[in-house]
Amino acid sequence: MREEQLTERVSELDRDECAAYRIKRGDDDISTRIIRGVEDIVGPDEDNTAWLYDSIDPDALDTIFSPKHDGTPRDDGKVVFTARNCEISVRGNGEITVYVPRNDDPEE
């Protein structure tokens, strides 16, 4: 049985020379979704299994977007960083967009 696709190509968000992908929402932490989503798009990095740590602290990223102490969601805010030659944009509402240079785009 095939697992549901974690990412989707969103051509209307393309910009400059980059193809846009959206990582679908799920129950996993933000950092886990990013790792799984980027590897779904560009493939695993066999030489560096902890590649996200090279760009950002995954625990801090998860904390930034976790619910407030009173349980209300953090809908505001945005963090943008680069990892694995991709620009990754994370919004407070849980939306994650990955911009892949066209020469690295697996769709082409």
C-alpha positions in Angstrom: 0.0 0.0 0.0 1.4 3.4 -1.0 1.6 6.2 1.5 -0.3 9.4 0.7 1.9 12.0 -1.1 3.3 14.5 1.5 4.0 17.3 -1.0 2.2 18.9 -3.9 3.5 21.0 -6.7 1.9 24.5 -6.6 2.9 26.2 -9.9 1.0 29.4 -9.2 3.5 30.1 -6.4 6.5 29.7 -8.6 8.9 32.7 -8.6 12.1 33.8 -10.1 13.8 30.6 -11.3 12.3 28.4 -8.5 9.5 25.8 -8.6 7.2 25.9 -5.5 5.9 22.9 -3.5 3.6 22.8 -0.5 4.1 20.4 2.3 0.7 19.2 3.4 -0.5 19.6 6.9 -0.2 16.7 9.3 0.1 15.7 12.9 3.9 15.7 12.9 6.1 18.5 14.2 7.0 21.3 11.7 10.6 20.1 11.6 9.6 16.5 10.9 7.2 17.6 8.1 10.0 19.7 6.6 12.5 16.9 6.7 10.1 14.4 5.1 8.8 17.0 2.6 12.2 18.1 1.3 13.4 14.6 1.0 10.2 13.8 -0.9 11.0 16.6 -3.3 14.8 16.4 -3.8 15.5 12.9 -2.4 17.4 11.9 0.8 20.8 13.1 1.6 22.7 9.8 2.2 25.8 11.7 3.4 24.1 13.9 5.9 21.0 12.5 7.7 20.9 15.5 10.0 20.9 18.1 7.3 18.2 20.3 8.8 20.6 21.1 11.8 23.0 22.6 9.3 20.5 25.4 8.6 18.3 25.8 11.7 17.6 24.4 15.1 14.6 22.0 14.5 13.6 22.1 18.2 13.6 26.0 18.2 11.5 25.9 15.0 9.0 23.6 16.5 8.8 25.8 19.6 8.3 29.0 17.6 5.1 27.6 16.0 3.8 25.5 19.0 0.6 26.7 20.7 0.9 29.5 23.3 0.9 28.6 27.0 -2.8 29.2 27.1 -3.3 26.7 24.3 -4.2 29.2 21.6 -2.5 28.7 18.2 0.3 31.0 17.0 -1.2 32.0 13.6 1.2 34.9 13.0 4.8 34.9 12.1 7.0 33.6 9.4 10.4 32.0 9.2 12.4 31.6 6.0 15.7 29.7 5.7 17.7 27.8 3.2 18.4 24.0 3.4 19.5 21.5 0.8 19.6 24.3 -1.9 15.9 25.0 -1.2 14.3 28.1 0.3 11.8 27.0 2.9 9.1 29.3 4.2 7.1 28.4 7.3 4.1 30.4 8.4 2.4 30.5 11.8 -0.7 29.0 10.4 1.3 25.8 9.6 1.8 26.4 5.9 5.1 25.2 4.6 6.3 26.2 1.1 9.6 24.9 -0.4 11.1 26.7 -3.4 13.4 24.5 -5.4 15.8 25.9 -8.1 14.5 24.8 -11.5 17.7 22.9 -12.3 17.0 20.8 -9.1 13.2 20.4 -9.7 12.4 16.7 -10.0 9.4 17.6 -12.1 11.5 18.7 -15.0 
